[in-house]
Amino acid sequence: ALKMDDGQRIASVANWYAYSDKAVFIPDNGGDFVITPGSQPANVTSIAKLPMRAKLLSVNGNGNELNFRFRGEGDITIALSSAMVNNFNVTGTDAYTIQGNNVVLSFPTVGEHTVGITAFGSMDEYTMGR
């Protein structure tokens, strides 16, 4: 992860949906990231927490819906945009729990996982094998 200096917080990362308020989760192949600092997080669906030793392989999103691949095991926390709260489908996980505006995805076995979070009625549901 690319970490911010102490006292600074991340509000958003341009065209990237894998970051917490203190770190950008970088994919296996690296990349360029434009970080906007600020105290108020952007209202987007994003990966907010990854398990230790997980390798992020890819992330694709549009601010509401999110698709990603990772290698590893454990729990991944997804911060949901306000448009997605109570309005989402999840594919590619064994189980999930809702915690306020977050959804925690569980992956109990080590492996490569492909995950999709789509809005109810989205065309992405059908392209992802639902």
N, C-alpha and C positions, 0 to 999 in steps of 0.2 A: 504494500500500500504506500501511497504518497501521502505523507502526514503534514499537517499544517503546524506552524509555529505555535507555541503556547500562547493562549489568549485569543487566537484567531479561530473563526468558525467558518465552515463552508455553507453558503446558502444554495449554490447550484454549481453544476458543471455542464458546460455547453455540449449538447448532443450526447451526453453520457448519463447513465442511470444506475451507477454503482458507486455510492459514496455515503459516508456518515458525515456528521458535523465536523469531524476532525481529520478524515482521511479519504482519499480517492482509491477505490479498489481497481487496480490495474490488471488488464487481461494478460494472459500468458505471452501474447505477441507485442506487448507494450502499446505505445501510442502517444499522441499529443493531447493535452487536456487544458481547457480554458476554464479556470476556477473563478467563480464570483464569491468573494467573502461577504459575510453578513450574519446578523444574529437571527434572522427569520428564514427558515428553510423554504425552498421553492415548493409549490403545491404540485408535485409530480410523484408518480409511482417509481420507486427505485429500491435497489438492494441497499439496505441500511446496515446489515451486519452479516459477515461470513464466518463460517467455522474456521478455527485455527487450522492451518496447513491446507486449506482448500485452494484449488487453482481455478481461477475464473478464466474460462476459455473464450466466451463471447457474451455480449449484451446488446440487445436491440430494443428500443422502446420509442414511444411517441408522446410521453408525458403521462399517459394513463395506462396503456397496455404495455406489457413487458415480456420479453422472451430472453432466456439466457441459458448458457451451458456452463457447467463446472465439473471438476473432478474432485472427489472427496466424500466426506460423510459429516453428519451433524445437522445443526439447525441453521437456517438462513432467515433473517428477518427482512421483510419487505414493508417499506412505508408506502401506504396507499394514498393516491391523490384523493381529494374530496369527491371527485366524480366516481371513483371506484369503490368507496366504502359502501358495503352492503350491495354491491353490484358487480361481482366478479366471479369468474370460474378459474380454477387452477388445474393444470395438467402437469404430469411428470413427477409428482411427489407421492410418497406413501401416505402421508397424513399432514394436516395443518390445523393450527388453532388461530383464532382471531383474538387479538389483544388491542382493543381500542381501534385506532386507525392503522394498525400494523397487522400483518399476517405472518405467522412463524411456520415455515415449511420444515418438515422433518425428513431426513435422509439417513436411516439407520445403517445402511451398508455402503462400503467404499465402492465407488464406481464413477462413471461419467453419467451425468444427469442432464436432461434437457427439460426445461421448465417453461410453461407459458401461463401468463396471467392475462385474461381477456375479460372484457365487459360482457355481461349477459347479452346475447343476441348478436355478438360481433361475428363478422365473417371469419376472423382468425380462428374461432372455435373449430370451424369445419376444416380449415387447412392444417390444423394441428392434430387431426385424427379423431376428433370428437364426433 
